Amino acid sequence: MGGDDQGRKRAREPSRSPSRSPPRQRKRPGAGARLSAADREEARKRQQEREREAEERAKRDAQQRGVHDVVKQHYNMVPERGREFRKTDSKIKGLRSFNNWVKSSTIQKFIGDERNLKILDIGCGKGGDLQKWQASRKVELYVGCDPADVSIKQAKDRYAEQQRKARRIFHAEFYAKDCFGEWLGDIPIIKEVGIDPAAGPGNAMSQRWGGGGWDIVTMMFCMHYAFESEEKAKGMLRNVSGALKKGGRFIGCIPNSDVLTQKVIEHHKAKGTAPPEVNGAADEEEDDRPTFASDDEDDWDPEKSLDSPKPGESEHANGETNGEAKDTKGKEKQAEEEDGEVEDEGFKFGNSIYSVRFPGKTPPDGMFRPPYGWKYFYFLEEAVEAPEYVVPWEAFRALAEDYNLELQYRRPFREVWDEQKNDPELGPLSERMGVRARGGGRLLTTEEELEAADFYHTFCFYKV
Ligand SMILES: C[S@@+](CC[C@H](N)C(=O)[O-])C[C@H]1O[C@@H](n2cnc3c(N)ncnc32)[C@H](O)[C@@H]1O
């Protein structure tokens, strides 16, 4: 990566907390151990108190504004946990690190050699990726959009903190915006940089002469919300494609529909409701697909839901075996009732840290057709608990093509690790991020965390 190697390495080192003053010496092994137990307990209490206050505040704000949208409301009520919590106390810190590393890897792979890049982060959440873009030192402008206004406020704060610490940082702006139901060209800076309202199927003029001014549109762990309906999926693609200039990249991470297809087929086979052709086909394909029954051994931030189950509330669901989730039954029942869905037709899978539950009918052949509105509930320890929608991969790829987005790359998370773990930059980065033990050592994620990571894949499309 040429002459700015040193700078990049510096920029990627974990940032210091502004509350620690004077600045501590960097990277002294064992420094943390000198904190006394009382200090730690005190810090933990203070953190808990801050979280409680933030939850209360978010609840009040949400009520006052009369927020109806369930996803937005959910993310608005998510408490901001400190970096310290995410790195030390979290039960899924291995998964957090792993997912963050995969995001960094995708960013690095497709950021390209140019400088002064303009980045549009759709579903930016609390600004967890700001540092990743800053570390590249290639960004001139970053705009983050997300409908959860509380998250946007936190993203602004995070940026302000980075501004205080960094000698130089890109210009950033943040907007509370539904990026699937609304046109992003209404935001002045997005329009100014360039967004083509004619992007989309059958518009030859736009394809030839049009195009936006953005180099990269990034959607990390977010696009699955757009597949609630055809209208939203198309609204999302119109924004993405409209914003990108020719040669621009659309990158992201989403749940892998191959995993969902496989699980749905397994479920119907077990129930005896799979069509005969699927019985054969699934057996043949089984080896190629990611499996949850395997014996093998920042800042993605899966925010904790306010009311996730307490220890001891867990139980097996539906009495099903092998890979069935162990938790969250009460919560799901409640979600189901609110949702008006019937339980018996659904099923769930997962492990003790994550689970996926389809509340209603699923296609016996595992083909999600039409490709919109296939809702499931995703539960993750300390994390999101909102309805999500299957993004049937092939249908999405075909639709993206109608918007001049050509698939360049798609990888399940575990394959990203296998391919990139020894990269000269990403290898050492994985050690700094706590994904792997120092000196090219073993993965620090547990097998259950890796199973949870297997649920996702990452992608890149080029605007043509
Ligand atoms: C799991 S979080 C991911 C946040 C961040 N991209 C990251 O990787 O840490 C999913 C985000 O998608 C956002 N989202 C949901 N619906 C959206 C919409 N219609 N437009 C834009 N973002 C949306 C949520 O508010 C939430 O911040």
The ligand as an ORCA input file, in Angstrom:
! r2SCAN-3c Opt
* xyz 0 1
  C     -27.354     -3.693     12.683
  S     -27.427     -1.959     12.455
  C     -25.929     -1.677     11.546
  C     -25.330     -0.333     11.802
  C     -23.981     -0.094     11.128
  N     -24.081     -0.087      9.693
  C     -22.970     -1.120     11.572
  O     -22.507     -1.909     10.743
  O     -22.630     -1.140     12.762
  C     -28.678     -1.756     11.195
  C     -28.986     -0.309     10.870
  O     -29.886     -0.247      9.739
  C     -30.678      0.892      9.936
  N     -31.860      0.921      9.075
  C     -33.034      0.274      9.246
  N     -33.920      0.683      8.319
  C     -33.293      1.593      7.541
  C     -33.699      2.406      6.438
  N     -34.935      2.362      5.967
  N     -32.786      3.259      5.898
  C     -31.517      3.303      6.384
  N     -31.101      2.584      7.437
  C     -31.966      1.740      8.014
  C     -31.007      0.790     11.428
  O     -31.549      2.002     11.940
  C     -29.665      0.416     12.011
  O     -28.900      1.531     12.401
*
